[in-house]
Amino acid sequence: MELNIYQKRSGFPRLLKAIKKGEVIIGFIGGSITDQSSATRWPEYVCSWFVERFPNVRFYIENAAIGGTGSDLAVFRADRDLIDRNCDIVFVEYAVNDNEQETEKRMRSREGLIRKLLKEDRDLLITYTYMQDMYTDMMDGKVPATVDEFEQLAAHYDISSVWMGLYALEEVKKGRMRWEEWLPDGLHPDFRGSLSYAQSVTNFLEQELVSNPNYKALAAGKNIKEPFNKKNWENAYILPFSEVETRGPWMIRRWSKMAWTDQVLSTSAVGAKMQFDFEGTGLMLAFDFGTTASEFKYSIDGQEWIETNREREWWMPESGQYLTNTLAQDLKYGKHHIEIEVVHGNRNECKGTNFRLAFIGVIV
C-alpha cells in the first residue's frame, strides 16, 4: 500500500482573500510538537515562510497549542483561543496526543473541534506528526489508527491534510536526515526535524496559494455537513464557577502559572467539597496538575463514589501541567448532579493536596 503525504481536498479561499487584503490571522492548535513555548517547533518555520513569501502582508499568529493536551481540551478552548481571535486559517495537530485515547472518545472530540471551527467561514488544514508507536504500521505501509480515524473526518468534511510525520520518515529513508536530527528525544522534532515538518506544509501551501490557487471552500456555517458521529462534542460548553456550591476553604484565584488559564477554583484542604448541576450527556474537568496536586472522589446522580488515581510521570513538575479528566460521556441527556471531595493521593508520588480547577466542561 502506498502512503500519501498530501490529501488535497478543499482549498483556502478565506486565506487567499486575507492575503490579498494584506492582513492575515493564522491559528495553530495541538500538543507540544506544535506548542510555541519552544521557538524550534514547525509552526515557527511555517510562519517564517508566510512572511517571506508575502512580504507586504501583516501576519498575526495565534498559536494556541499546549503540550501534553489533546483534542478533548481543545474543543472547550476553541471559542476563546481561536474562533474569537477571528483566525483566517487554523492548523490542527492531534494525531500524537490523542493516540492513547479510545477511538470513540477521540472521534467525538476531534469532530466537535472541527464543527466548532466550521460554524463560520474559516479555512482548515489537518496535520499529522509522528510518535514511535506508529513506526511498525508505517514501515509496513499501513496507516496508524489515530491517523486513519482523523482522515475519516477530514474526508467527510472535505478538509485537506498533510502527513508531516510521513514526509520526515521518507527523508530519513532517503538519507537526507538522520533519525536523531529528526527526533532527538524520540518524540519532539527540534531544528532539523521541525524544518522537515514545516517543509511538507509549505510545499503544499506553495501549490495551493501560489502556483495553482485553490479557492474551493469548505462547507461551513449553515451549509456544514451532517455529523459523522451525532455524539460529537460540538455543543460542549464551559460551566461558570458561579454555578458551583462549595463547602470548606475555597477561593477563585487569578492564575498566571499556567498558559491559557485566567482563573482557578482552588483549595488545598483535604475534605473540602463542591457540588453543582449540569445539563448534558457528560462532564470533563480541567486542572492545573502536577506532583503536588490532590486526588478527588466524586459521585454523579447519587451513584457509587469513584476516587481518581492519576499518573504522575517522573518528569512532571510540581504544578503547571494542563490535565483533563473525563468523568462521564454517555449519560442520558438531561440535568445531572455531581458531588466532589478533595482527598490526598496517599502514595509517594502524590506530594500535595492542591486542587486547582481550571474549568468545568459540559459535554452535550
C-alpha positions as a printed NumPy array, in Angstrom:
array([[  0.   ,   0.   ,   0.   ],
       [  1.297,   3.465,  -0.875],
       [  1.003,   6.003,   1.93 ],
       [  0.21 ,   9.577,   0.918],
       [  1.753,  12.682,   2.457],
       [ -0.808,  15.014,   0.878],
       [ -4.578,  14.763,   0.656],
       [ -5.809,  17.638,  -1.485],
       [ -9.449,  18.487,  -0.841],
       [-10.971,  21.903,  -0.175],
       [ -8.702,  24.904,  -0.553],
       [ -8.055,  28.171,   1.231],
       [-10.354,  30.908,  -0.116],
       [-10.51 ,  32.904,   3.116],
       [ -6.737,  32.816,   3.498],
       [ -6.24 ,  33.869,  -0.124],
       [ -8.669,  36.747,   0.35 ],
       [ -6.903,  37.837,   3.541],
       [ -3.513,  37.747,   1.804],
       [ -4.879,  39.953,  -0.958],
       [ -6.288,  42.307,   1.669],
       [ -2.893,  42.492,   3.361],
       [ -3.766,  41.207,   6.835],
       [ -3.82 ,  37.529,   7.885],
       [ -4.567,  35.793,  11.187],
       [ -3.075,  32.285,  11.435],
       [ -4.127,  29.86 ,  14.166],
       [ -2.483,  26.671,  15.437],
       [ -3.901,  24.092,  17.847],
       [ -2.22 ,  20.91 ,  19.034],
       [  0.227,  19.495,  21.564],
       [  3.874,  20.056,  22.467],
       [  5.052,  19.334,  18.92 ],
       [  3.145,  22.475,  17.892],
       [  3.455,  24.471,  21.135],
       [  5.201,  27.827,  20.691],
       [  6.949,  27.638,  24.089],
       [  9.92 ,  26.354,  22.106],
       [ 10.953,  28.561,  19.209],
       [ 12.152,  25.466,  17.329],
       [  8.799,  23.842,  16.506],
       [  7.394,  23.547,  12.998],
       [  4.909,  26.484,  13.179],
       [  7.869,  28.879,  13.524],
       [  9.21 ,  27.842,  10.129],
       [  5.765,  27.888,   8.513],
       [  5.172,  31.408,   9.789],
       [  8.603,  32.466,   8.515],
       [  7.659,  31.086,   5.084],
       [  4.457,  33.154,   5.078],
       [  6.345,  36.338,   5.954],
       [  8.999,  35.731,   3.311],
       [  6.54 ,  34.636,   0.596],
       [  4.132,  37.53 ,   1.169],
       [  6.325,  40.44 ,   2.342],
       [  3.584,  43.066,   2.036],
       [  1.159,  41.252,   4.338],
       [  0.843,  41.799,   8.096],
       [  0.587,  38.428,   9.86 ],
       [ -0.918,  37.802,  13.275],
       [ -0.081,  34.43 ,  14.845],
       [ -2.439,  32.763,  17.325],
       [ -0.61 ,  29.615,  18.439],
       [ -2.973,  28.021,  20.963],
       [ -1.19 ,  24.66 ,  21.225],
       [ -0.463,  23.287,  24.711],
       [  1.987,  20.494,  25.461],
       [  0.557,  17.259,  26.806],
       [ -3.043,  18.043,  25.815],
       [ -5.443,  16.561,  23.284],
       [ -8.489,  17.447,  21.243],
       [-10.719,  16.877,  24.284],
       [ -9.278,  20.028,  25.842],
       [ -9.13 ,  21.873,  22.511],
       [-12.86 ,  21.567,  21.898],
       [-13.519,  23.598,  25.057],
       [-10.821,  26.148,  24.248],
       [-11.712,  26.681,  20.596],
       [-14.063,  29.62 ,  21.09 ],
       [-11.834,  31.793,  23.248],
       [ -8.443,  30.864,  21.82 ],
       [ -9.181,  30.559,  18.081],
       [-12.695,  31.482,  16.986],
       [-12.913,  34.725,  18.948],
       [ -9.465,  35.633,  17.556],
       [-11.032,  35.55 ,  14.07 ],
       [ -8.423,  33.229,  12.528],
       [ -8.44 ,  33.006,   8.742],
       [ -6.889,  29.533,   8.826],
       [ -6.335,  27.027,  11.627],
       [ -3.753,  24.234,  11.526],
       [ -4.927,  21.266,  13.636],
       [ -2.427,  18.71 ,  15.035],
       [ -3.625,  15.923,  17.376],
       [ -2.609,  12.564,  15.881],
       [  0.036,  12.063,  18.586],
       [ -1.628,  13.457,  21.695],
       [ -4.914,  11.651,  21.017],
       [ -3.159,   8.335,  20.445],
       [ -3.788,   6.981,  23.954],
       [ -7.482,   7.87 ,  23.938],
       [-10.065,   5.28 ,  22.969],
       [-11.352,   5.585,  19.43 ],
       [-14.891,   6.665,  20.266],
       [-13.795,   9.469,  22.566],
       [-11.188,  10.945,  20.237],
       [-13.536,  10.744,  17.274],
       [-16.176,  12.681,  19.213],
       [-13.8  ,  15.354,  20.496],
       [-11.992,  15.797,  17.166],
       [-15.23 ,  16.164,  15.263],
       [-16.551,  18.553,  17.88 ],
       [-13.477,  20.731,  17.378],
       [-13.824,  20.622,  13.587],
       [-17.502,  21.532,  13.716],
       [-16.917,  24.392,  16.131],
       [-14.283,  25.807,  13.778],
       [-16.582,  25.356,  10.758],
       [-19.548,  27.162,  12.245],
       [-18.35 ,  30.203,  10.341],
       [-16.255,  30.796,   7.229],
       [-12.75 ,  29.59 ,   8.115],
       [-10.068,  27.555,   6.329],
       [ -8.628,  24.432,   7.977],
       [ -5.617,  22.208,   7.387],
       [ -5.155,  18.997,   9.381],
       [ -1.578,  17.879,  10.033],
       [ -0.242,  14.58 ,  11.354],
       [  3.036,  14.28 ,  13.231],
       [  4.809,  11.153,  14.491],
       [  5.423,   9.028,  17.576],
       [  7.262,   5.746,  17.893],
       [  4.027,   3.753,  18.281],
       [  3.42 ,   4.485,  14.589],
       [  6.714,   3.001,  13.373],
       [  5.677,  -0.589,  12.66 ],
       [  2.49 ,   0.362,  10.811],
       [  4.2  ,   2.99 ,   8.695],
       [  7.153,   0.77 ,   7.795],
       [  4.64 ,  -1.926,   6.781],
       [  2.758,   0.525,   4.564],
       [ -0.181,   0.862,   6.951],
       [ -1.868,   3.973,   8.324],
       [ -1.788,   4.124,  12.149],
       [ -5.266,   4.102,  13.672],
       [ -5.028,   7.611,  15.138],
       [ -4.198,   8.995,  11.671],
       [ -6.671,   6.797,   9.787],
       [ -9.543,   7.897,  12.021],
       [ -8.629,  11.559,  11.622],
       [ -8.572,  11.038,   7.865],
       [-12.126,   9.696,   8.   ],
       [-13.216,  13.027,   9.465],
       [-11.038,  15.017,   7.044],
       [-12.591,  13.19 ,   4.082],
       [-16.112,  13.612,   5.453],
       [-15.694,  17.384,   5.817],
       [-13.5  ,  17.704,   2.696],
       [-10.551,  19.147,   4.65 ],
       [ -7.069,  18.904,   3.142],
       [ -4.343,  17.25 ,   5.196],
       [ -0.56 ,  16.98 ,   5.339],
       [  1.138,  13.965,   6.916],
       [  4.26 ,  15.697,   8.2  ],
       [  5.459,  12.586,  10.012],
       [  5.446,  10.552,   6.813],
       [  7.352,  13.285,   4.962],
       [ 10.037,  13.237,   7.678],
       [ 10.207,   9.439,   7.691],
       [ 10.717,   9.476,   3.925],
       [ 13.579,  11.946,   4.371],
       [ 15.221,   9.561,   6.829],
       [ 14.716,   6.601,   4.489],
       [ 16.316,   8.574,   1.639],
       [ 19.32 ,   9.545,   3.777],
       [ 18.527,  13.255,   3.751],
       [ 18.119,  13.424,   7.525],
       [ 19.411,  11.305,  10.389],
       [ 16.905,   9.895,  12.859],
       [ 18.499,  11.745,  15.775],
       [ 18.258,  15.001,  13.812],
       [ 14.546,  14.395,  13.391],
       [ 13.664,  13.239,  16.906],
       [ 16.483,  13.991,  19.365],
       [ 14.332,  12.975,  22.351],
       [ 12.374,  10.3  ,  20.488],
       [  9.233,  12.414,  20.05 ],
       [  9.796,  16.148,  19.608],
       [ 11.445,  17.425,  16.416],
       [ 13.994,  20.152,  17.04 ],
       [ 15.544,  22.409,  14.39 ],
       [ 16.148,  19.938,  11.512],
       [ 13.112,  17.774,  12.265],
       [ 10.824,  20.764,  12.663],
       [ 12.145,  22.189,   9.419],
       [ 11.218,  18.914,   7.726],
       [  7.689,  19.091,   9.119],
       [  7.378,  22.71 ,   8.02 ],
       [  8.683,  21.986,   4.526],
       [  5.981,  19.394,   3.996],
       [  3.397,  22.058,   4.841],
       [  4.956,  24.934,   2.909],
       [  5.415,  22.74 ,  -0.177],
       [  1.678,  22.148,  -0.078],
       [  0.862,  25.81 ,   0.58 ],
       [  3.105,  26.906,  -2.291],
       [  0.912,  24.896,  -4.653],
       [ -2.416,  25.795,  -3.041],
       [ -1.764,  29.52 ,  -2.563],
       [  0.7  ,  30.487,  -5.302],
       [  1.204,  28.06 ,  -8.181],
       [ -2.414,  26.987,  -8.567],
       [ -4.578,  28.819,  -6.005],
       [ -7.31 ,  26.58 ,  -4.631],
       [-10.468,  28.598,  -3.966],
       [-12.686,  25.61 ,  -3.204],
       [-14.426,  26.485,   0.068],
       [-15.274,  24.162,   2.925],
       [-18.941,  23.565,   3.661],
       [-19.282,  25.814,   6.694],
       [-21.843,  27.816,   8.653],
       [-25.397,  26.923,   7.641],
       [-24.005,  24.668,   4.925],
       [-21.934,  22.488,   7.25 ],
       [-22.241,  18.792,   6.501],
       [-24.229,  16.367,   8.617],
       [-22.235,  14.97 ,  11.546],
       [-20.086,  11.899,  11.019],
       [-20.918,  10.963,  14.624],
       [-24.038,  12.506,  16.127],
       [-22.465,  12.196,  19.571],
       [-19.638,  14.561,  18.702],
       [-18.793,  17.363,  21.139],
       [-19.631,  20.413,  19.021],
       [-22.08 ,  21.767,  21.619],
       [-19.73 ,  21.315,  24.571],
       [-19.62 ,  24.337,  26.847],
       [-17.897,  25.637,  29.989],
       [-19.93 ,  25.918,  33.191],
       [-19.016,  29.083,  35.147],
       [-17.616,  28.758,  38.661],
       [-20.551,  30.863,  39.886],
       [-22.731,  27.754,  39.424],
       [-20.668,  25.769,  41.938],
       [-21.618,  25.389,  45.603],
       [-18.606,  24.847,  47.886],
       [-18.006,  23.752,  51.458],
       [-14.672,  24.433,  53.109],
       [-11.843,  26.902,  52.335],
       [-12.257,  27.566,  48.607],
       [-11.325,  30.621,  46.578],
       [-11.221,  31.707,  42.948],
       [ -7.738,  32.899,  42.045],
       [ -6.357,  34.78 ,  39.08 ],
       [ -3.922,  32.285,  37.579],
       [ -0.717,  33.241,  35.762],
       [  1.131,  29.972,  36.432],
       [ -0.402,  28.031,  33.541],
       [ -0.814,  29.18 ,  29.953],
       [ -4.346,  29.795,  28.691],
       [ -5.914,  29.83 ,  32.177],
       [ -7.486,  33.013,  33.557],
       [ -8.688,  31.717,  36.912],
       [ -8.765,  28.55 ,  39.002],
       [-11.2  ,  27.389,  41.657],
       [ -8.734,  26.413,  44.347],
       [ -8.304,  24.711,  47.717],
       [ -5.583,  22.722,  49.46 ],
       [ -7.815,  21.322,  52.201],
       [ -8.399,  17.572,  52.35 ],
       [-12.131,  17.043,  52.816],
       [-13.161,  20.269,  51.041],
       [-16.275,  19.658,  48.944],
       [-18.14 ,  21.073,  45.99 ],
       [-21.304,  20.264,  44.1  ],
       [-23.13 ,  21.553,  41.049],
       [-25.761,  20.688,  38.464],
       [-25.063,  20.391,  34.745],
       [-27.231,  19.686,  31.72 ],
       [-25.826,  17.387,  29.067],
       [-24.529,  13.877,  28.474],
       [-21.079,  14.082,  30.037],
       [-18.608,  16.024,  32.107],
       [-14.92 ,  16.893,  31.83 ],
       [-12.816,  18.742,  34.393],
       [ -9.558,  20.533,  33.556],
       [ -6.828,  21.082,  36.142],
       [ -3.525,  22.678,  36.913],
       [ -1.875,  19.363,  37.709],
       [  1.495,  18.131,  38.949],
       [  3.198,  16.23 ,  41.748],
       [  1.641,  18.495,  44.409],
       [ -1.905,  18.099,  43.066],
       [ -4.517,  16.32 ,  45.162],
       [ -6.728,  13.494,  44.061],
       [-10.506,  13.639,  44.47 ],
       [-13.53 ,  11.427,  44.663],
       [-16.867,  12.082,  43.012],
       [-20.407,  10.816,  42.734],
       [-22.75 ,  11.591,  39.838],
       [-26.503,  11.488,  40.468],
       [-26.033,   9.786,  43.814],
       [-24.257,   6.781,  42.333],
       [-21.236,   4.992,  43.802],
       [-18.288,   7.201,  44.738],
       [-15.226,   6.93 ,  42.465],
       [-11.735,   8.047,  43.528],
       [ -9.242,   9.265,  40.946],
       [ -5.753,   7.788,  40.704],
       [ -3.925,   9.898,  38.141],
       [ -0.424,   9.1  ,  36.901],
       [  2.422,  11.382,  37.84 ],
       [  5.295,  10.852,  35.424],
       [  8.894,  11.24 ,  36.602],
       [  9.312,  14.392,  34.518],
       [  6.192,  16.093,  35.813],
       [  6.613,  19.454,  37.587],
       [  5.004,  20.321,  40.924],
       [  2.3  ,  22.219,  39.043],
       [  1.606,  23.807,  35.673],
       [  0.631,  20.674,  33.718],
       [ -2.726,  21.146,  31.978],
       [ -4.666,  17.926,  32.607],
       [ -8.193,  16.85 ,  31.739],
       [-10.347,  14.178,  33.345],
       [-13.463,  12.974,  31.56 ],
       [-15.772,  11.808,  34.34 ],
       [-18.702,  10.799,  32.123],
       [-19.6  ,  10.923,  28.419],
       [-22.62 ,   8.668,  27.853],
       [-25.184,   9.86 ,  30.373],
       [-28.795,  10.233,  29.328],
       [-29.276,  13.798,  28.147],
       [-30.734,  15.96 ,  30.875],
       [-29.903,  17.596,  34.182],
       [-27.374,  15.828,  36.387],
       [-25.784,  16.474,  39.766],
       [-22.21 ,  15.852,  40.886],
       [-20.54 ,  15.938,  44.281],
       [-16.751,  16.159,  44.628],
       [-14.485,  15.815,  47.669],
       [-10.751,  16.557,  47.8  ],
       [ -8.559,  13.682,  49.045],
       [ -4.836,  13.034,  49.34 ],
       [ -3.469,  10.545,  46.837],
       [ -1.908,   8.605,  49.733],
       [  1.094,   7.443,  47.743],
       [  4.685,   8.61 ,  47.397],
       [  4.338,  10.372,  44.044],
       [  1.397,  12.434,  45.347],
       [  3.262,  15.163,  47.213],
       [  0.492,  17.647,  47.939],
       [ -3.194,  18.425,  48.185],
       [ -3.586,  21.301,  45.726],
       [ -6.929,  21.113,  43.938],
       [ -6.824,  23.75 ,  41.181],
       [ -9.744,  23.528,  38.818],
       [ -9.201,  25.39 ,  35.528],
       [-12.688,  24.879,  34.131],
       [-15.772,  22.658,  34.158],
       [-16.593,  21.314,  30.699],
       [-20.062,  20.006,  29.934],
       [-20.499,  17.57 ,  27.041],
       [-23.813,  17.799,  25.206]])
